[in-house]
Amino acid sequence: MLYKRPMEHTGTELRRGWTTGSCATAAAKAAWLMLLGQAPPASVSITLPGGQQPAFAICRTGLEHGHPFAEVVKDAGDDPDITHGAVIRATVRRLPAGSGVQFCAGPGVGMVTRPGLPIPPGEPAINPTPRAMIRTALTEANGTLPDAEVTLSIENGAKLAQRTLNSRLGITGGLSVLGTTGIVVPFSCAAWIDSIHRGIDVARAEGLTHLAGSTGNVSEKAVQKFYTLPDTALIEMGDFVGGMLKYMRRHPVPRLTIAGGIAKMTKLGQGKLDLHSKRGQADMAALAQLAATGGAPRAITEAIAASPTVAEAFLVARAAHIPLGTLIAHSALHTVLETLAPAPCVVDVMVFDRAGQCVGQAGPPHPRTGLSF
């Protein structure tokens, strides 16, 4: 059976999709079958890491400099993946006996230039699992593992890569070929969380001792300016603070700064590790109780509790000279330290407004700046 997607709609269930690694594997297998003299296949089946054997439609085949190629259109299902609809090509050729399977980056696939990633510098940004899947697929097609060169390309990959964190990770010239299961789960944002982990790996490999995780562009620019941090020290965690902290618990650095906007840091202080609005709103009654610990009178706490947004509650507190930003920072710091423990990491939290002004800080002074929070 030819599956266009791993899962079709069933009521409100979201459709799953395929990773770039799965699409590249299907394309490589189809191209190798052509090299063996078979007619260009309309579809091929591959084996995923979990043992599933879906089939993929081959949208185009041909010869590139005399070598067979095949193309697959990536279907990311209902996930907002920037590579949805991208054309992924694999071109194959035989190599001398004993060469094994070698991988090359064609147009749109990046090259690794920094240490710390699963693939060493100088190699195409094709991750270990897709490489293993391609080796398995070629073995299925050939009967034994062949000596082969596999060149992967992604249409418009260099342009799409500008919308990713690849340049910060040291991947230049295009996208990465990713995937650990072969399947894209809608809104799992696995690729984003993976990029957070790889960003930490790259920073550690470069010997950086101070990283800053931020929830957005404004807080990232502000914390970078405050501490004069290099780009590779900046971890764009977005809403996935839990994904970053849990990874850093196992792979710590000496110092970590968490930077974010008022609303997201409020939710972090209330114990939430996924800060997306769809996963829960800030508890305004709890925010009012927090303000009370800073000396807010009853009229102010009632006004905060009744505020429709954290931003409006913050304005109420500011007008009453209640240091709500600092209180939020301290509560967020408590959550961060609890999540990181027992990692030997010194942590501070900075809360920024939409203009990039610091409105709250918590944590020990930085040894270089001597700034006390």
N, C-alpha and C positions, 0 to 999 in steps of 0.2 A: 504494500500500500504506500502511495506517495503522500507524505505528510507535508503540506505547505507550511504548517506551523505545528509546534509540539502540542498545542491545546487549542481547541476552538471554543467559542463562547458557549457557556452553559449557564443561562440566567445572567447573573451579574459577574460571573467569574471572568477574570482577565486572562487574555490569551498570552501564553508564554512564547518566547522566541528563541532564536539561535545565536550563539556567540560568533564572533569573527573567526575563532578557532575552528568551530564546527564547519562553517562555510568554506574556509580555506582547505579543510581536510577533504570535504566532498569534491571540491574543485581539483585538488591534487590527485585524488583517486581516479576521477574521470579522465584527467590528462594522461595518467599512466596507462590506463586501459587503452587509450588511443595509441600510445607509444608501442604497446604490445601488438598493435595491428587490428584492434577491434574497431567497429564502427563507433562514431561519436555517440555516447549514451545520452538518452533523454533524462535519465535520473540515475543516481547511485545511492546505495545505502552505506552508512559508516557505523562504526562502533564507538559509542560515547564512553567516558570513564566509568559511568554507572552501569554499563552493560546494555543500555538501550541501543536499538539499531534502526534509527529513522532513515528515511530516504529523502534526498534533496533533488529538486529540479535543476538541471543544467541549462542555463539560459543561452550560452554561446560557447562554441568551440572553434578551434582553428590552429594555425601555425604561427609562431613568433620566432623569426630568424631560423626557421626550419625545425623548431621544436614545438610539440603539441601543447596547447593550453586549453583550459576550461574555465568557465566563469559561473559564479553563483551570486544571486541577488540576496543580500542579507535581509531577513525578516526578523525584526526584534519583537514581534508580537505587539502588545499594548504598552511596552516599556518606552519611555521617552529617550531612546538611545539615538545619539547623533549619527550613528552609522546605519540606522534603519534605511533600507533601500540602496545602500552602497553596493557597487559591483566589486566582488572579490575574485581575483584571477590567480590561478596557479599555472606556472609553466614548468615543465619537467624535461630533464635530459639525462641520459646515462652517463655514469662516471666510470673510471677504471676500477677494476676489481680491488676490493679492500678500502675503497674510499668511504663507504658508509653513506648515510643520508646527510647531505649538506644543505643548509638553508641560506637563501640570498634575499635581500630586500629589493623589490622592484619599486616603481613609482608609487608613492603614497604610503609606503611602509617605512617606519622610522629606523634609525640606527641608535644603539646605546652608546653614550659617550661618557657616562659617569659610573663609578662603582656603587654597589649597594643594591642593585636590582637583581632579579633572579637570573638575568642573562648578563654576561660580562661585557665591558666596553669593547667596541669594535665588532660586535655581533648585531645582526638584525633584531629588531624588537619583536621577536616571535617567542612567546613565553613557553616554559617547559611543557605544560600540558598540551597545547596545540602541537608542539613538536612530536610528543609521544603519540598523539592521535594520528598525525600524518604518517609516522612510521608504521603504525598498526594498519592504516588504510592501504599503504603501499604493499605491505606484506600480504594483506587479503587479496589484493589485485594480482600480485606477482607470484604468490605461492611461498616465497621466501623474501626476507628483507633485501631489497635491491641496493645497488650502489647508484645513488641518484642525487641530482641537484634539483632542489625545489625552490623556485623563485615566486614569492608572493607579492601581489600588487593590490592596491585599493584605489579605486577611482576617486579622484578629488581628496585623497587621503591627507595630502599636505595642507590643504585648506581646512579640512575638518579638524586637523590636529591643533590648529590655532585656537580652537574652542575647548581644548583639554588642558591638563596640567603637564603634558609631555615635556614641554621645553624646560620646565622647572625641575623635572626628574632627570633631565639630561638625555632625552630621546629627541633626536632631531630629524627633520625631513619628512615626517609622516606619523601615522598612527601605530599603535601596538596591536599585535594579533593576540587576543586575550581569550580567557575562558578556563575555568577549572572543572565545570561539569558538562560544558557544551550547550547548556540551556540557559536562557535569560529569563529570570523570574521578574515579572513586571513590578516596578517600583521598589525592588529590593535594593537598588542603587549599589549593587555589589561592585561595579566598576569604580564608583566614586570612593567607596570604602577601601578598595584595593589601592587606589591612587594615594589615599592617606597613608596606608601602610608603606607603600613604596617611597613616599616622600620622607618618612621617618628613616627608612633604611638608607636612603641616599645621604641624608643629613648626618647620620651616625657614621657612615663610611667616610665622609669628609672630615670627621673629627669635630663636628660642631657640638658645642656644649650647652647652647641655649636655643630652644625652639619656641615658636609661638603658634598656637592653634587659634584660628579666627573663624567666626561664624559668617563673615561676609567681606566684601571688598572694602567698605569704609573702615571697619575695625582692623582689617589686615594692614592697610596703608598707615593707619594711625599708630599701631603698635610697632610696625617696622621703623617708622620715623622716631618714635619714642626711644627705642633701644638701639637704633642704627644696625638693624639686622640684615644679613644678606638674604637674597631671594630664597636660597635653598634652606634657610632656617624657618621659612613660613609654611605652615601646614594649613591648607584651606579645608578645614573640617566641616564647614557648613553646619547642617543640623546634626551631623553624626559625631557628636562629642564622645559618646559612649564607645563608638568604634575606634576612635583615636586613643582614648584613655586606656582601654583594655589592652590595646596593642602595646602602648607605652609601659604598661605595668610589666609586660614581659620583656620589653626592649627599651629600658629607661635611658634618659639623658640626665645630666646633672641639674639642669634648670628648664622649667617649662612655664610659659605665660599663656593663659587663656584669655582671649579678647573677644568681646562680643557686644551686641546691642542690648539695650535695657530690657526689652521683652524676653529675648532668648536667655539672657543671664538670669532673669527672674525665674524662668522655668527650670534652668539648671540648678538654681538655689533651692528649688522645691523638689529636687531629686529626680528630675526627668533627664534622661541621657539621649533621647531622640527629641530634638527641639522643633521638629516640623509641626506646623499648625494643625495638620491633619491628625497628628498623634496626640493632641491634647492642648488645651489652652492654659494660660497661667491662672492660678487660683487667686482671685482678687481678695477673698476674705483672708487668706494666708498672707498676702502682701500687706494688708492692713495691719495684721498682727505684727508683722515684721517692723512696720513703721512705728508701732506702739513701743517696741523695744528701743527705738531711737528717740523717744520722748514725744511722739505725736499725741496730741489730745484727742479725746473721743470724737469731736466734730470732724477732725481731719481723718481719723481712721475710718469713720463712717463714709466720708466723701471718697476715700480711696477704695473702699469695698464696693461702692456704688459706681465707680468709674468703669466705662465700657472697655477701656484698653489700658495696658500698662503705661503707655506713653502719657495718657491723660492723668493717670494716677501720679505719675512722676511730677507732672506740672503742679498738681495740688500740693504734693510734698515740698517741692522747691519753693513755692510761694509761702509756705509755712516754715521754711528754713529747717526742714527735716532732712538729714543726710541719707536719703533713701538709696542713692546710688552706691554709697559705701556699704550700707547694710546689705544690699543685693550682692555686692562683690564678696562680702564675708560669707554669706550663705552659699554662694556658688563655690567659693573656695572649699567649704566644708564638704560639699558633694564631690568635688574633684579629688580631694585628699582621701576620702573614703574609697573612691573607685580605684585610685592609683595604688593604694596600700597593698603590699609593703614595699613598693618600688622606692629606692633611695633618690627621690627627685624633689628638689626645692621648687615650690609652685607659687605663682602670684596670679591674680585675676584683675583684669582691667575692664571696666564698663564704659562704653562710648555712646554718645548720642548720635543722631543721624548726620550731624555736621562734623563728626570725627573728634569732638571734644571729650576728654576723659571726665566722666561724672562720678566715678567710683573706683576705688582700688583697695585691694586686700592682699596681704602676704608680706614676706620679709623683704628688707631693702636689697636692691641689686648690688653686688659687690663692686661693680664698676662705677655706677652712677651714685651709689650711696643714698638713693632716694628711699625714703621711708614711707610705707603705706599705712 
